[in-house]
Amino acid sequence: MENKNNKQSKLHVRTGDTVMVISGNAKGKSGVIKEVIIEKSRAIVEGVNLQTKHVKPSANNPQGGIEKREGSIHISNLMVVENGKAVRTGRKLNDKGKLQRYSKATGKFIG
C-alpha cells in the first residue's frame, strides 16, 4: 500500500496512545504503544503479545538466559481507549483548519 510522493500513511493510532486489543490471542488487554512500524502497519504495545527470546551468553550478559519481549501486533486489531472504553476514531478539521483525530463516540478531539 504505497502512497504517491513517498508520504507516510495516516494511522488511527500513535506512539503514546493507550489502546485495547480487539482480536487475537491478547483480546481485551490494553497498554501504551511504545513504537509504530508504519511500513508494516504494526505496533508494539507495552505488556501485550509477549514472546520468549533465548539469549546466547555474551560479554555483556555472560549468563545468557530467556527474555520476554513484546512482539508487534497489527494496527487493525487495536482501538484507542478514551475514558476506559475503546472508541472508534475519525478525522475532521479543528478550529485552526488542520485535520485532527476525534472520538466518534463523544465527538471530542483526541490528543
Secondary structure, 3 states (H helix, E strand, C coil): CCCHHHCCCCCCCCCCCEEEECCCCCCCCEEEEEEEECCCCEEEECCCCEEEEEECCCCCCCCCEEEEEECEEEHHHEEEEECCEEECEEEEECCCCCEEEEECCCCCECC
